[in-house]
Amino acid sequence: MRKLPFDQGKLESICGRWSTPFHLYDERGIRENARRLKAAFAWNPRFREFFAVKAAPNPYLMKMLREEGFGSDCSSLAELVLAEKVGNTGDMVMFTSNDTPAEEFLRAAQLGAVINFDDITHLDFFAEAVKPAGITFAGYQSPFCCRWNPGPLKGGNAIIGKPEEAKYGFTKDQLFEAYRRMKAAGAKRFGLHTMVASNELDPQYIVDTAALLFDLVVEISEKVGITFEFINIGGGVGIPYRPDQKAMDLEFVGRGIEEAYRTRLLAKGHPDLGLYMECGRCITGPYGYLVSRVRHVKDTYRKYIGLDACMANLMRPALYGAYHQVLVPKYGGIQDNWDCGPELIPMEREVCDVTGSLCENNDKFAIQRDVPKAAPGDLVVICDAGAHGHAMGFQYNGKLRSAELLLREDGSVKEIRRAETLDDYFATLDFSGLDSFV
């Protein structure tokens, strides 16, 4: 059974300082979770997790994970800047991008990041982009990597779709050509990457992905004459959003990959290499909460619970039909497999839609769901919002992005991103010329 890291009293105290809605992250939960991941792969002394910045691009969260030994998985200029701000440079940064502009390749190379190419045409494009800075394949200190798209060799899952229909990565034949060209250009350090699932809960799927990469590393090494320093099995490790789901057994994954590592890599003559991952969701996702208040209760053809949060604060339900548990802390007790602390008042339940205030009918956190009954003014907690929540925010209808708060291990709360203001919203507009505008 899962337990909230706060009760009704603590939450009301926080709301006395910060207005809802806001995202609240649990430092203790995130740190303990990070250590569990590392422990599962401790058999590989070169194991490294590159936290997927896109999941929660907040420097305080990134700094906290850097203290746990995590690097940064970046896909854009802004994410590279964030990584540098928290102290991650060099091979502590994995730059995995697609349709990449020249200036981003240049910035990544100047940081000394591991460059993970998405397409064979990017090799020449990269070489031209970094030439003004005097950077070459031969002189580069960090490894180069290619993203493999296994196509029909690996089934995708319901979220990410079939690999052969995805825009990402090299074919197998293109990989051989790419590594030959990089070797001929003087590159000396290499890795191999794939990412074929999203929010996957089957541990065997992750093990099988690693096994495929081990086989491919051996084949490329033999035919091209290079040695790999690492494989990156990507992210995609899911979390149990629904009450009836179980978290992925990372210890099972660790043992399974270790067995494949010994039988499909070392036994074939390839030397030790590092195992890399780029998880985001499974690191911070379960330890972030969207805290909101009920504004209105509407009863027409169905019952609606209207919140002061909307899909601009958490768009996964509207975008994917994703499930997030909805709790009403005033009841305490057990709600949907969550232990919310001691029982406060007898809990009532009702079937309703839990909605936001955007002018979009899909602005709903839950549809016809049996949830704890709520009244105007009640606090509502939407769970598992610690990844791809605040990060996917937007400003449709002039909605302002909410604050992010960190619940520290000592029980104190720190604001790690202030809420936007109207001044922020209008900052990119110039009203001074309106009177003369024709």
FENMO-V529166 format. One record per residue. N is the residue number from 1. RES is the residue in one letter. OMEGA is omega in whole degrees, 0 to 359 (* if undefined). BURIAL is I if it has 24 or more other C-alpha atoms within 12 Angstrom, else O. Layout:
n->N res->RES omega->OMEGA burial->BURIAL
n->N res->RES omega->OMEGA burial->BURIAL
This chain:
n->1 res->M omega->180 burial->O
n->2 res->R omega->184 burial->I
n->3 res->K omega->175 burial->I
n->4 res->L omega->180 burial->I
n->5 res->P omega->180 burial->I
n->6 res->F omega->175 burial->I
n->7 res->D omega->183 burial->I
n->8 res->Q omega->181 burial->I
n->9 res->G omega->179 burial->O
n->10 res->K omega->183 burial->O
n->11 res->L omega->178 burial->I
n->12 res->E omega->177 burial->I
n->13 res->S omega->178 burial->O
n->14 res->I omega->181 burial->I
n->15 res->C omega->173 burial->I
n->16 res->G omega->180 burial->O
n->17 res->R omega->183 burial->O
n->18 res->W omega->180 burial->I
n->19 res->S omega->173 burial->I
n->20 res->T omega->358 burial->I
n->21 res->P omega->172 burial->I
n->22 res->F omega->174 burial->I
n->23 res->H omega->181 burial->I
n->24 res->L omega->182 burial->I
n->25 res->Y omega->182 burial->I
n->26 res->D omega->183 burial->I
n->27 res->E omega->182 burial->I
n->28 res->R omega->180 burial->I
n->29 res->G omega->181 burial->I
n->30 res->I omega->181 burial->I
n->31 res->R omega->180 burial->I
n->32 res->E omega->179 burial->O
n->33 res->N omega->178 burial->I
n->34 res->A omega->181 burial->I
n->35 res->R omega->176 burial->I
n->36 res->R omega->180 burial->O
n->37 res->L omega->181 burial->I
n->38 res->K omega->181 burial->I
n->39 res->A omega->182 burial->O
n->40 res->A omega->182 burial->I
n->41 res->F omega->182 burial->I
n->42 res->A omega->178 burial->O
n->43 res->W omega->179 burial->I
n->44 res->N omega->186 burial->I
n->45 res->P omega->179 burial->O
n->46 res->R omega->179 burial->O
n->47 res->F omega->176 burial->I
n->48 res->R omega->173 burial->I
n->49 res->E omega->173 burial->I
n->50 res->F omega->183 burial->I
n->51 res->F omega->180 burial->I
n->52 res->A omega->187 burial->I
n->53 res->V omega->182 burial->I
n->54 res->K omega->182 burial->I
n->55 res->A omega->183 burial->I
n->56 res->A omega->187 burial->I
n->57 res->P omega->178 burial->I
n->58 res->N omega->186 burial->I
n->59 res->P omega->179 burial->I
n->60 res->Y omega->177 burial->I
n->61 res->L omega->179 burial->I
n->62 res->M omega->179 burial->I
n->63 res->K omega->178 burial->I
n->64 res->M omega->180 burial->I
n->65 res->L omega->174 burial->I
n->66 res->R omega->177 burial->I
n->67 res->E omega->176 burial->O
n->68 res->E omega->176 burial->I
n->69 res->G omega->183 burial->I
n->70 res->F omega->169 burial->I
n->71 res->G omega->181 burial->I
n->72 res->S omega->172 burial->I
n->73 res->D omega->188 burial->I
n->74 res->C omega->180 burial->I
n->75 res->S omega->184 burial->I
n->76 res->S omega->179 burial->I
n->77 res->L omega->181 burial->I
n->78 res->A omega->180 burial->O
n->79 res->E omega->175 burial->I
n->80 res->L omega->178 burial->I
n->81 res->V omega->178 burial->I
n->82 res->L omega->180 burial->I
n->83 res->A omega->180 burial->I
n->84 res->E omega->181 burial->I
n->85 res->K omega->181 burial->O
n->86 res->V omega->175 burial->I
n->87 res->G omega->178 burial->I
n->88 res->N omega->175 burial->I
n->89 res->T omega->178 burial->I
n->90 res->G omega->184 burial->I
n->91 res->D omega->168 burial->I
n->92 res->M omega->177 burial->I
n->93 res->V omega->173 burial->I
n->94 res->M omega->181 burial->I
n->95 res->F omega->181 burial->I
n->96 res->T omega->187 burial->I
n->97 res->S omega->173 burial->I
n->98 res->N omega->188 burial->I
n->99 res->D omega->192 burial->O
n->100 res->T omega->174 burial->I
n->101 res->P omega->184 burial->O
n->102 res->A omega->184 burial->I
n->103 res->E omega->178 burial->I
n->104 res->E omega->173 burial->I
n->105 res->F omega->181 burial->I
n->106 res->L omega->181 burial->I
n->107 res->R omega->179 burial->I
n->108 res->A omega->181 burial->I
n->109 res->A omega->178 burial->I
n->110 res->Q omega->175 burial->I
n->111 res->L omega->183 burial->I
n->112 res->G omega->183 burial->I
n->113 res->A omega->167 burial->I
n->114 res->V omega->182 burial->I
n->115 res->I omega->181 burial->I
n->116 res->N omega->185 burial->I
n->117 res->F omega->180 burial->I
n->118 res->D omega->185 burial->I
n->119 res->D omega->184 burial->I
n->120 res->I omega->178 burial->I
n->121 res->T omega->182 burial->O
n->122 res->H omega->179 burial->I
n->123 res->L omega->179 burial->I
n->124 res->D omega->180 burial->O
n->125 res->F omega->178 burial->O
n->126 res->F omega->182 burial->I
n->127 res->A omega->178 burial->I
n->128 res->E omega->183 burial->O
n->129 res->A omega->185 burial->I
n->130 res->V omega->182 burial->I
n->131 res->K omega->180 burial->O
n->132 res->P omega->179 burial->O
n->133 res->A omega->179 burial->O
n->134 res->G omega->181 burial->O
n->135 res->I omega->180 burial->I
n->136 res->T omega->174 burial->I
n->137 res->F omega->185 burial->I
n->138 res->A omega->185 burial->O
n->139 res->G omega->185 burial->O
n->140 res->Y omega->187 burial->I
n->141 res->Q omega->182 burial->O
n->142 res->S omega->182 burial->I
n->143 res->P omega->167 burial->I
n->144 res->F omega->187 burial->I
n->145 res->C omega->174 burial->I
n->146 res->C omega->179 burial->I
n->147 res->R omega->181 burial->I
n->148 res->W omega->169 burial->I
n->149 res->N omega->186 burial->I
n->150 res->P omega->180 burial->I
n->151 res->G omega->183 burial->I
n->152 res->P omega->178 burial->O
n->153 res->L omega->183 burial->O
n->154 res->K omega->177 burial->I
n->155 res->G omega->173 burial->I
n->156 res->G omega->174 burial->I
n->157 res->N omega->188 burial->O
n->158 res->A omega->184 burial->O
n->159 res->I omega->188 burial->O
n->160 res->I omega->178 burial->O
n->161 res->G omega->181 burial->O
n->162 res->K omega->180 burial->O
n->163 res->P omega->183 burial->I
n->164 res->E omega->177 burial->O
n->165 res->E omega->181 burial->O
n->166 res->A omega->181 burial->I
n->167 res->K omega->191 burial->O
n->168 res->Y omega->160 burial->I
n->169 res->G omega->180 burial->I
n->170 res->F omega->164 burial->I
n->171 res->T omega->180 burial->I
n->172 res->K omega->180 burial->I
n->173 res->D omega->180 burial->O
n->174 res->Q omega->178 burial->I
n->175 res->L omega->181 burial->I
n->176 res->F omega->180 burial->I
n->177 res->E omega->183 burial->O
n->178 res->A omega->181 burial->I
n->179 res->Y omega->176 burial->I
n->180 res->R omega->182 burial->I
n->181 res->R omega->179 burial->I
n->182 res->M omega->177 burial->I
n->183 res->K omega->180 burial->I
n->184 res->A omega->179 burial->O
n->185 res->A omega->175 burial->O
n->186 res->G omega->178 burial->O
n->187 res->A omega->186 burial->I
n->188 res->K omega->184 burial->I
n->189 res->R omega->189 burial->I
n->190 res->F omega->171 burial->I
n->191 res->G omega->179 burial->I
n->192 res->L omega->189 burial->I
n->193 res->H omega->165 burial->I
n->194 res->T omega->178 burial->I
n->195 res->M omega->190 burial->I
n->196 res->V omega->181 burial->I
n->197 res->A omega->175 burial->I
n->198 res->S omega->180 burial->I
n->199 res->N omega->180 burial->I
n->200 res->E omega->181 burial->I
n->201 res->L omega->179 burial->I
n->202 res->D omega->183 burial->I
n->203 res->P omega->181 burial->I
n->204 res->Q omega->178 burial->O
n->205 res->Y omega->181 burial->I
n->206 res->I omega->178 burial->I
n->207 res->V omega->181 burial->I
n->208 res->D omega->177 burial->I
n->209 res->T omega->178 burial->I
n->210 res->A omega->180 burial->I
n->211 res->A omega->177 burial->I
n->212 res->L omega->180 burial->I
n->213 res->L omega->177 burial->I
n->214 res->F omega->179 burial->I
n->215 res->D omega->183 burial->I
n->216 res->L omega->177 burial->I
n->217 res->V omega->180 burial->I
n->218 res->V omega->183 burial->I
n->219 res->E omega->180 burial->I
n->220 res->I omega->180 burial->I
n->221 res->S omega->182 burial->I
n->222 res->E omega->187 burial->O
n->223 res->K omega->183 burial->O
n->224 res->V omega->180 burial->O
n->225 res->G omega->176 burial->O
n->226 res->I omega->176 burial->I
n->227 res->T omega->181 burial->I
n->228 res->F omega->176 burial->I
n->229 res->E omega->183 burial->I
n->230 res->F omega->160 burial->I
n->231 res->I omega->176 burial->I
n->232 res->N omega->184 burial->I
n->233 res->I omega->176 burial->I
n->234 res->G omega->177 burial->I
n->235 res->G omega->175 burial->I
n->236 res->G omega->178 burial->I
n->237 res->V omega->186 burial->I
n->238 res->G omega->175 burial->I
n->239 res->I omega->184 burial->I
n->240 res->P omega->179 burial->I
n->241 res->Y omega->184 burial->I
n->242 res->R omega->182 burial->O
n->243 res->P omega->184 burial->O
n->244 res->D omega->180 burial->O
n->245 res->Q omega->178 burial->O
n->246 res->K omega->177 burial->O
n->247 res->A omega->178 burial->I
n->248 res->M omega->178 burial->I
n->249 res->D omega->183 burial->I
n->250 res->L omega->178 burial->I
n->251 res->E omega->175 burial->O
n->252 res->F omega->179 burial->O
n->253 res->V omega->180 burial->I
n->254 res->G omega->180 burial->I
n->255 res->R omega->181 burial->I
n->256 res->G omega->179 burial->I
n->257 res->I omega->177 burial->I
n->258 res->E omega->178 burial->I
n->259 res->E omega->178 burial->O
n->260 res->A omega->179 burial->I
n->261 res->Y omega->183 burial->I
n->262 res->R omega->186 burial->I
n->263 res->T omega->187 burial->O
n->264 res->R omega->179 burial->I
n->265 res->L omega->184 burial->I
n->266 res->L omega->181 burial->O
n->267 res->A omega->179 burial->O
n->268 res->K omega->174 burial->O
n->269 res->G omega->178 burial->O
n->270 res->H omega->181 burial->I
n->271 res->P omega->178 burial->O
n->272 res->D omega->173 burial->I
n->273 res->L omega->180 burial->I
n->274 res->G omega->174 burial->I
n->275 res->L omega->180 burial->I
n->276 res->Y omega->173 burial->I
n->277 res->M omega->179 burial->I
n->278 res->E omega->182 burial->I
n->279 res->C omega->173 burial->I
n->280 res->G omega->184 burial->I
n->281 res->R omega->187 burial->I
n->282 res->C omega->179 burial->I
n->283 res->I omega->184 burial->I
n->284 res->T omega->187 burial->I
n->285 res->G omega->184 burial->I
n->286 res->P omega->187 burial->I
n->287 res->Y omega->174 burial->I
n->288 res->G omega->186 burial->I
n->289 res->Y omega->172 burial->I
n->290 res->L omega->183 burial->I
n->291 res->V omega->185 burial->I
n->292 res->S omega->173 burial->I
n->293 res->R omega->175 burial->I
n->294 res->V omega->175 burial->I
n->295 res->R omega->185 burial->I
n->296 res->H omega->169 burial->O
n->297 res->V omega->186 burial->I
n->298 res->K omega->182 burial->O
n->299 res->D omega->178 burial->O
n->300 res->T omega->176 burial->O
n->301 res->Y omega->172 burial->O
n->302 res->R omega->181 burial->O
n->303 res->K omega->178 burial->I
n->304 res->Y omega->172 burial->I
n->305 res->I omega->185 burial->I
n->306 res->G omega->184 burial->I
n->307 res->L omega->172 burial->I
n->308 res->D omega->168 burial->I
n->309 res->A omega->179 burial->I
n->310 res->C omega->184 burial->I
n->311 res->M omega->173 burial->I
n->312 res->A omega->176 burial->I
n->313 res->N omega->180 burial->I
n->314 res->L omega->187 burial->I
n->315 res->M omega->183 burial->I
n->316 res->R omega->179 burial->I
n->317 res->P omega->180 burial->I
n->318 res->A omega->185 burial->I
n->319 res->L omega->186 burial->O
n->320 res->Y omega->191 burial->O
n->321 res->G omega->186 burial->O
n->322 res->A omega->180 burial->I
n->323 res->Y omega->170 burial->I
n->324 res->H omega->180 burial->I
n->325 res->Q omega->182 burial->I
n->326 res->V omega->182 burial->I
n->327 res->L omega->176 burial->I
n->328 res->V omega->191 burial->I
n->329 res->P omega->184 burial->I
n->330 res->K omega->182 burial->I
n->331 res->Y omega->189 burial->I
n->332 res->G omega->175 burial->I
n->333 res->G omega->184 burial->I
n->334 res->I omega->178 burial->I
n->335 res->Q omega->176 burial->I
n->336 res->D omega->177 burial->I
n->337 res->N omega->175 burial->O
n->338 res->W omega->174 burial->I
n->339 res->D omega->184 burial->O
n->340 res->C omega->180 burial->I
n->341 res->G omega->183 burial->I
n->342 res->P omega->179 burial->O
n->343 res->E omega->180 burial->O
n->344 res->L omega->177 burial->O
n->345 res->I omega->179 burial->O
n->346 res->P omega->186 burial->O
n->347 res->M omega->171 burial->O
n->348 res->E omega->180 burial->O
n->349 res->R omega->176 burial->O
n->350 res->E omega->177 burial->O
n->351 res->V omega->183 burial->O
n->352 res->C omega->167 burial->I
n->353 res->D omega->176 burial->I
n->354 res->V omega->194 burial->I
n->355 res->T omega->169 burial->I
n->356 res->G omega->189 burial->I
n->357 res->S omega->177 burial->I
n->358 res->L omega->175 burial->I
n->359 res->C omega->177 burial->O
n->360 res->E omega->184 burial->O
n->361 res->N omega->178 burial->O
n->362 res->N omega->177 burial->I
n->363 res->D omega->185 burial->I
n->364 res->K omega->176 burial->I
n->365 res->F omega->178 burial->I
n->366 res->A omega->182 burial->I
n->367 res->I omega->179 burial->I
n->368 res->Q omega->181 burial->O
n->369 res->R omega->175 burial->I
n->370 res->D omega->184 burial->O
n->371 res->V omega->175 burial->I
n->372 res->P omega->183 burial->I
n->373 res->K omega->183 burial->I
n->374 res->A omega->180 burial->I
n->375 res->A omega->177 burial->I
n->376 res->P omega->182 burial->O
n->377 res->G omega->179 burial->O
n->378 res->D omega->171 burial->I
n->379 res->L omega->177 burial->I
n->380 res->V omega->178 burial->I
n->381 res->V omega->175 burial->I
n->382 res->I omega->192 burial->I
n->383 res->C omega->175 burial->I
n->384 res->D omega->182 burial->I
n->385 res->A omega->185 burial->I
n->386 res->G omega->177 burial->I
n->387 res->A omega->180 burial->I
n->388 res->H omega->177 burial->I
n->389 res->G omega->177 burial->I
n->390 res->H omega->184 burial->I
n->391 res->A omega->183 burial->I
n->392 res->M omega->182 burial->I
n->393 res->G omega->181 burial->I
n->394 res->F omega->190 burial->O
n->395 res->Q omega->176 burial->O
n->396 res->Y omega->184 burial->O
n->397 res->N omega->181 burial->O
n->398 res->G omega->178 burial->O
n->399 res->K omega->182 burial->I
n->400 res->L omega->181 burial->I
n->401 res->R omega->187 burial->I
n->402 res->S omega->178 burial->I
n->403 res->A omega->170 burial->I
n->404 res->E omega->182 burial->I
n->405 res->L omega->179 burial->I
n->406 res->L omega->173 burial->I
n->407 res->L omega->184 burial->I
n->408 res->R omega->181 burial->I
n->409 res->E omega->180 burial->O
n->410 res->D omega->178 burial->O
n->411 res->G omega->177 burial->O
n->412 res->S omega->181 burial->O
n->413 res->V omega->179 burial->I
n->414 res->K omega->173 burial->I
n->415 res->E omega->182 burial->I
n->416 res->I omega->168 burial->I
n->417 res->R omega->179 burial->I
n->418 res->R omega->175 burial->O
n->419 res->A omega->176 burial->I
n->420 res->E omega->176 burial->O
n->421 res->T omega->175 burial->O
n->422 res->L omega->177 burial->O
n->423 res->D omega->176 burial->O
n->424 res->D omega->184 burial->O
n->425 res->Y omega->184 burial->O
n->426 res->F omega->189 burial->O
n->427 res->A omega->183 burial->O
n->428 res->T omega->179 burial->O
n->429 res->L omega->178 burial->O
n->430 res->D omega->182 burial->O
n->431 res->F omega->189 burial->O
n->432 res->S omega->182 burial->O
n->433 res->G omega->185 burial->O
n->434 res->L omega->184 burial->O
n->435 res->D omega->181 burial->O
n->436 res->S omega->183 burial->O
n->437 res->F omega->180 burial->O
n->438 res->V omega->* burial->O
